[in-house]
């Protein structure tokens, strides 16, 4: 009996021992009130670690799975979605908030009504608005969010919406504490929701120093499987080369968004593990079609012909991406193989002349300072485009703008040419089409081409009303052809998502949608 007891104590000690994990990330989040923002960096620092959604998307199976909701039902007419919440889910307890109850339907109603109802007392608290809710036109589509009882909530729609369930897996659909919101509203500190977040997620925010460090503690009361690390640290390191140096020095155990050259080198380095997967994302250059001369389709087509994408892929991605010819990756249902604009400076000059610019024109190219999975070397890419445009008489000034400022100003439509990328949150094509090409997205700022076409918008809208995938695919095939023929982007690449780790790391799974889950990571 004594031997068994001693063995149990030993096993218990080994099981509960948890170590901190430091992750070298590429940028600071815009904030922690995730509904206000659309950058992946912000989602990774807030929705992925601090919050939960009603349901999640399992990238391995391609299916929706329970999260805060233990089950859900969709009415036969597709107009109502009823969710039954899990019991005994608690919000974070911190020095600035102590919850007095567990999660209930009030929290779900608050979370969504804040975004949907312009008269809601919290609606104007989001200085940046609600870009995703606006882009996907949720105020138009959702008739009501109703509390049926303490553990049941129902969404009533104005019309069937094939993508509605998938939308609820996105970061902006994270569930907030109504009790905490009431506390902040009572004392006039609604801004604290963006700096002192409260969620139900596996980690609790402890501190944040902009452009330096974010510190999280594992939540002791998490409703899911307890995190296998006791502390999570984001070491904000914009330079990809320095992220790798820190990894080798042991200053971090995981490095996100490595440069392709670092991935190739790491494959030969036994002191580093390389974890890879095809990313559900597209790198592109957006033309602001509201700025002259990019309102002219021949100008947009000319610049597509002018850019040597093969040279770009070789120098910037170096074998870690495949060429893109349209808005989303080939592994997306409804994808069609479009005839790419082949590198042809002569054709480019001809189109410019036809458009009334035989001697070219002047413009600007916007890039971010630091590299990412979708843009490993912004300056190199910008300089390649600048040089190719000069060959056809287009004088382009390269402007490097800090990431947060770049996103803000690009959403306001200030750019001419913009190096950008988009990662889907689930496997639905609409996760690309609505944010990047719907008319509603021009207003919200996510449509970086600033292009609103009634025919294209109707195809995208109608595609969300149909449950039959084959019928939806036919609409989306036509939409892709319009996007291609109108040359709204210069599609660049579908990258391979890679993460570098130390050999003593296990349990990390890379996500094709670039979402992050560190709760199952073990530091040996």
Secondary structure, 3 states (H helix, E strand, C coil): CHHHHHHHHHHHHHHHCCEEEEEEECCCCCCCCHHHCCCHHHHHHCHHHHCCCCEEEECCCCEEEECCEEEEEECCCCCEEEEEECCCCCCCCCCCCCCCCCCCHHHHHHHHHHHHCCCCCCHHHCCCCCHHHHHCCHHHHEEEEEEEECCEEEEEECCCCCCHHHHCCCHHHCCCCHHHHHHHHHCCCCCHHHHCCCCCCCEEEEEEECCCEEEEEECCCCCCCCCCEEEEEEEECCCHHHHHHHHHHCCCCEEECCCHHHHHHHCCCCCEEEEEEECCEEEEEEECCCCCCCCCHHHHHHHHHHCCHHHHHHHHHCCCEEECCCCCCCCCCCCCCCCCCCCCHHHHHHHHHHCCCCCCCEEEEEECCCCECCECCHHHHHHHHHHHHHCCCCEEEEEECCHHHHHHHHHCCCCCEEEEEEECCCCCCHHHHHHHHCHHHHHHCCCCCCCCCHHHHHHHHHHCCCCCHHHHHHHHHHHHHHHHHCCCEEEEEEEEEEEEEECCEECCCCCCCCCCCCCCCEEC
